Amino acid sequence: MSDCIFCKIVRGEIPASKIYEDDDILAFHDIRPIAPVHFLVIPKRHIASVADLGADDAEVMGKLMVAVGKLAREQGCSDGFRTIINTGRVGLQEVYHLHVHVLGGPELLPSMLKR
């Protein structure tokens, strides 16, 4: 998609602080981090959300999720981390290009949802 901000990052039209890249996925630091470690992992091919995944996406999503754990450890999250995938309007998705937020740091993260 020509106007998708993450597609523009993939194409090199917008700079990003990359931490990993291969033929299928890209990982980069979030520009508005909410934890000491906060990066995103995205498929390079435009997929709008988890709700849009199909059987043909299984390989790239498996590769993406394996990278999440490896990159989190490399970024210093040896004691654990949180992954968040917002999906759709109700899921508070802001950028409609599937992305996994990886958050961590030396301290405990706040609870996931207010009860």
Secondary structure, 3 states (H helix, E strand, C coil): CCCCHHHHHHCCCCCCCEEEECCCEEEEECCCCCCCEEEEEEECCCCCCHHHCCHHHHHHHHHHHHHHHHHHHHCCCCCCCEEECCCCCCCCCCCCCCCEEEEECCCCCCCCCCC
